[in-house]
Amino acid sequence: MKSNIQPAEGKLGILIPGLGAVATTLIAGVEAVKKGLSQPIGSLTQMGHIRLGKRTDNRNPKIKDFVPIADFKDIVFGGWDVYEDNVYEAAMKAKVLEPGLLNAIKTELENVVPMKAAFDKNYAKNLVATNVKTGTRYELAQAVMADIKNFKDKNNCSRIVLVWCGSTEIYYEASDIHQTLAKFEQALLDDDKRISPSMIYAYSALKMGIPFANGAPNLTVDIPAMVELAKLTETPIAGKDFKTGQTLMKTILAPGLAARSLGVKGWFSTNILGNRDGLVLDDPDNFKTKEVSKLGVLEDILKPEDNPELYGDLYHKIRIDYYPPHGDNKESWDNIDIFGWLGYKMQIKINFLCRDSILAAPIALDLALFSDLAKRAQMSGVQEWLSFYLKSPQTAPGLHPENDIFKQLMKLQNTLRHMMGEDLITHLGLDYYQDLVESL
């Protein structure tokens, strides 16, 4: 497959709907790395290695040296936001990064000024938007496409990707207008309010053959109409919901418990955070969208239907509370009631004081770079190999999502090996010992 991958030549424009804490942390981080002020820690594309061939071959290059991904020097950022603050101003207000670091890259950050957002207050009722477009759903989509074209021309970009870093929208389920592209496009013309703002961005990108990754638990591209459009324009899509704090811990710990056949009776999770995401999630309708995304992880990993003795009575509870004093510093508590040999009970307690945007920024970066790689490798439609980064991975119809982070990593790495014409790795390892026996 290696010969089919187009090189990463020219500038890559990363356009972000939602220039809040996550996006500004991402942009500032890339600019800081460009200047040699910091390191891209947490980014698999930049810091991660990949084993090639047998262990005895000792081939373990960095991923960025193995696959042709865009170089930092070729990345240009832009985006939309419901507030008028440029990225420097927004980053200072988000208070994720130290002012000293932001001032060292102030000029670069001030150059990123948000375009007016496609917004509907009904989907994020706690936001007071001041920088928004007007018009019907169809007119908004046309305006977003014009924004993309103008940005590409102005910045001399050869390629564009979109990564949604905007707010969690209210919970709703797919309806008839989301089932086919024809129905969706008619609904755009009809200004149907069942088309969310995130869908307007996704449609606009996919219509132009531009990859789209969804960092929130919104439906967005996880509907038949968007999958149909992605295949029609031969464009990659990935979703949904960045896997950062508490859910990251679950996808690390739960596979270990399942691997050792230890039972789980209950898993209580609660969070407090005070950034814009917390404000939006303070509305019950928005919280439900996030709750559904987070709830499915344990069930998919533990599979209570296959292991009723161990997980059939699992009680899983999740809470998120808005707490402004914490700002972007999310804090989560998990109480896990487990049982082992002969049913004897034990407990695990986790208190994770994380920085939400510090964990999310490298995820957004990797999704952008890998989505661009997938486009150049002629990979279209749902990119399940990117589920490593996502809470509620999108899959083909009829496929259960794989939420075990270690299996997700193996899938991602084997996809990269496949792209580059390298042997896939199963970790069986018996050949080493067979060779040893035959040499005696």
N, C-alpha and C positions, 0 to 999 in steps of 0.2 A: 504493500500500500504506500510505501514511502515515496515512490515516484509520483504519486497523485497529489501530494501536498504542495500547494503553492507556497512560495517563500514569503516570509513576513517582511515584505519590502514596503517602504513608505511609512507615513504616519498612521497610527491607530487612534481614532477618536473614541473615547469612552464617555458616553452621554448618560447622565444619571437623573432620573426623575426623583426628586427629593434630596436637596442639598442640605441635609441636617447633620446630626452628629456623626453618623456612620460615614456619609459621603465626604464630609470635610476632613475627617480623620484619615480616610483613604487618600484623598488628594494631597493633603499636607504631608503624609507619610512618603508618598512617592516623590514629591518634590524634595523632601529632606534627604532621602536616599540618593537622589540625583546629585545633590551637593556634598555627599559624603558625610552628612551630619548624623546619620543613624543607619540601622540595619533593618531589612524587611522581615523581621521575625514573625513567625506564624503563617507565612506564605509558603505553601508547598512548591509553587512554581519557582520561587527564588531560593529557598533554603533546603528543599527536600532533595533526597537522592533516590535513585532507582537502580535496583540490581538487574544486570543483564547477563544471560547465560548461566552457567553453573557457578556455585559458590567458589569453586577452585579457580575460576577464570579471573576473579578479583576485578570485575568491571562494575563500578558503582558510581556513575557520573551524576552530577546534579541534573535535575530535570530540565532546567533552563538550558543546559548544554547538550541535552539529548534530543529534545523536540524543538522545532523552529517556532518559538513564541516571540512575541513582540518585545523589543528592548525598551527599557524605561525611557531612554532618550527619545524614542519615537512616539511616546504616549502624549496625547493632548486631551484635557478634560473640559467638559461642559455639562450643562444640565438645566433643569427646570426646578423652581421652588415656589411655594405659595407666599414666601416672604422675599423682600427685595434685597436683603443683605448679600454682599459678595462673599466669597468663600472665607476670606480672612475675617470679616465681621461675624459670619455665622460660626466659625470655629472658635472665636473668642467667646461668643455667647454660650456655646456648647460646653466650654470648660473641660474638654477631654484632654487636650494637650497643653503643655506649659506655654505661657506667653513668650518666653525667651525663644523657644523653638519656632513658634508662629511668626515672631518678628524677624527671624533669620530668613524666612521665605515669604515675607509679607508681599513683596511685589508680585511674585508668581500667583499667590492666592487671590490678591485683589483683581487680577486679570480675569478670574473666572466669575462672571456675573450671571445670575440665574435668568433664564428666559421665563416669560409668564407661563404659569402652570395650567394644565387642563384639570379642573377641580370641580367637585360637587360636594357641598358641605354635608349632604345627607350620608355620605360615605365616611366622613370623619368629622363628627358633629362638634368635637371639642376644639377644633382648630378655627382660628379667626384669620382667614386668608386675605391678603392685601395685594397679591401679585398674580392675578389670574386672567385667563383668556375668557372671552365671551363667545357665545354662539351655540348652535346645535351640536349634537354628538358628531355628526358628519363634518361640520365646519371645524370643530376642534381637532379631529383627526387630520384634516387637510392642513391645518395650521401647524400641527406637530411635525408632519412630513416636510413642510416648508422650512421649519426650524432646523431639522436634520440636514436637509440639503444645503441650506445657507451656512450652517456650521462646517459642514464638510468642505464646501468651496472656500470659505474664508480661511480655514486652517490648513488647506491643501492636504486633506486626509485621503489616503487610498482606501481605508476601511473604517467602518463604524460598528460599535456594539452598544447595546443598551442594557443597563443593570438597574432594576427597580430597587431604590433605597428609600422609597417613600413610606408613608404610614400604613398601618394595618387598616384595611377597610372593614366595614360592617359585615357581619356574617350573612351570607345568602347562598342559595344553592342554584346550580345551573338550571335554566328553563329552556323552553322550546327555541328561543332566539339564539341560544348558545350551541345548538346541535349541529348546524351546518354553516358553512361560510356564506352561502346565499342568504340564509335567514339573518345572520349576523349583520351583513352589509345592508340588508333592507331595514333592520332595526336601527342602524346608524342613521340612515336617511330619515327614519321616522322619529329620530331623537328619543329613542326608547330609554327610559331611565334605568332599565335593568343592565345597561352597559356601564360599567364602572370606569372611573378615570384611569385606573391601571390598564384596563383593557384597551382604552383609546391609545395609550402609548405602545402597548404590545402590538396591536393591529397596525399602527403606523410603521413600526419597525419592520414587522414581518412582511408587510406589503412591499417594502423597499428591499427585501432580501437581507435585512440586518438582524443578527442574532439578538435574542432577548433572554435575559436571566431574571427570575423573579425572587427577590430577597425577602418578601413578606408572605404571610400565609393566605393571601388573597387568591381567588380562583384564577384570574388573569389569563395565563396561557393554558391552564389545566381544564380546558373545555374542547370538545370535538371541533368547533369552528376554527380555533387557533391552531390545533394540530393539523387540520386540513390545509390551512393557509401556509403553515411552515413547510409542509411537504410540497405544496404547489410552487413555492418560491425557493425550495431547496435550502432552507434556513434552520439552524439549530435553535432549540428552545430548552430551557432548564428551569425547574422550580421544584418546591417552593419553600421559602422561609429559611433565612440564614441560621445555621446550627451553631450557636455561640455558647451560652453559659450552662444553665441547668440541663438542657437537653443534651448538650455535648457530654456532660458527666454521665447521663443515663445511657447513652450509646456506647460509652466506654465500660461502665460498671455492669450493666445488665447482661451483655454477652458473656462476661466472666462468670456471673452467677449461673447462667444457663449452661455454660460449658462444664461446670462442676456439678450440674444437676442439683443445685440448691434451690429450695422452694422460696417463694415470695408471697407473703400474705397481704401486705399493704405497702403502698409507696405514697407518702404525703409530701407534696412539694409546694412551697410558697416563695414568692419573690416580692421584693420592693425595688422600685426604680423611679427616678424623677425626671428623666429627659422627655423630649417631645413624644417618644414612643409610649412612655408611661402615661402621659396626659391623654393621648388618644385611647389607650387601653382602659382608661378610667371609665369609659362608656361601656355598658354591658354588651351592646351589640358588637362592638369592636373586640372586646375581650373574648367573646364566644369564638370568633374566627381564630384567634391565637390558641385558645383552649383546645379546639378540635385538632389543630396542627400538632400540639404538644402531647395530646392524650394518646395518639395512635402509635407513638414510638415504642412504648413498653410492650404493648400487645403484639406488635409485629415481630419484636425480638424474642419474646418469651413464648409466644404461640400457645396460649392456654387451651385452645381446642385440641392441640396435639399432646399437651402435657397437663391434663386436668388435675393429677395428683399434686403437682408442684405449683401450678399457677391458676387453677380453675376458680379459686375464690379470691383472686387478686382484687384489692380495692385500691384504685388509683385516683388521687385527688390533687387538683392543681389550683393555686390561687396566685393572682398578680395584683399588687396594690401600688397605687401611685403615691410616692413619697418624695416631694420636691427636694428636701435637704440632701438626698443622696445624688442628685443630678444623674450623670451617666454611669455612676458606680453602682451597678446592680448588685444586690445581695440576695442569695437564695439559700433556703434551708430544705434539706431532705431528711425525712425520717423513713427508714426502710425496715420493715419487719420481715425477717427471713427465718427459715427453719432448715435444719439439717438432719443428720442421721437419727432415725427413729422419731422424727418430728420435733426434736428439741429446738426451742425458739432462741433466736439471736436478733440483734439490731445493728444497723449501720446508721450513723449520723454524718451528714455532710453540711458544712457551712462554707459556701463559696462566695467570697467577696471579689467579684470580677469587675472588669471594666468592659461594658457591653460593646462599645464602638472599637476598642482595642482588639477585641476578638473578632468583630464582624468585618473590619476594614480589609484584612488580608483575604478573607473569604470572597468579598466583592471583587477584589483584584484578581484572584485566581479564576473566578467564574468568567470575568471579562476576557482574560488572556486565553483560557481554554475554549471559550465559546468562539473566539476569533480563530483559534487553531482548528476547531471542528469545522467551521465554515470553509476554511482553506483546504481542508481534507475532504470536502464534498460530503460531510456528514450532516444529515438534515433530520428534522423532527425532534422527538424527545431524546435528550442526552442523559440516559439513566446513569451513565458512568460518572456523572457529576453529582450524584446523590450524596457523595462523601461530605458535601458542604451544606446539606439541606435537611431541615427537620422533617418535612413531609414530602419525600421524593415523588416526583411525577414519573409514572411508568406507562407502558403501553397498556391498552385495555385488557383486563383479565389477569394482569400480573400483580401480585402482591409486592409492595415496596420492600426493599432490603434495608433495614435500619441499623444493622450491626456495623459499626464504624470500621472494623477490621476487614470484614468482607467487602465493604464499600471501597476501602483503600486498595484491596487486591484487584477489584474490578477496574478502578481507575488506572492503576499501574499496568495491568494487562492490556487495557485499551491503548495506552501509550506505546507499549511494546508492539502491539498489533499494527498501529499506525506506522511504526518505523521498521517493520519487517523483522522484528526480533522474536525469538521463541517465547511463548507464554510460559509462565512459571506456576506450577501447581504446588510446590513445596513438598512433594512426595518424598524425594530424597533417597529412595531405595537403590537407585542406579549407582550411587557412590559405594554402597556396601556390596552390591553385586560385583562391581569392578574389583573391589578389594578381595572378595572370595576367589574370583577367577585368576587373580594375580598370584595366589599362593601355590 
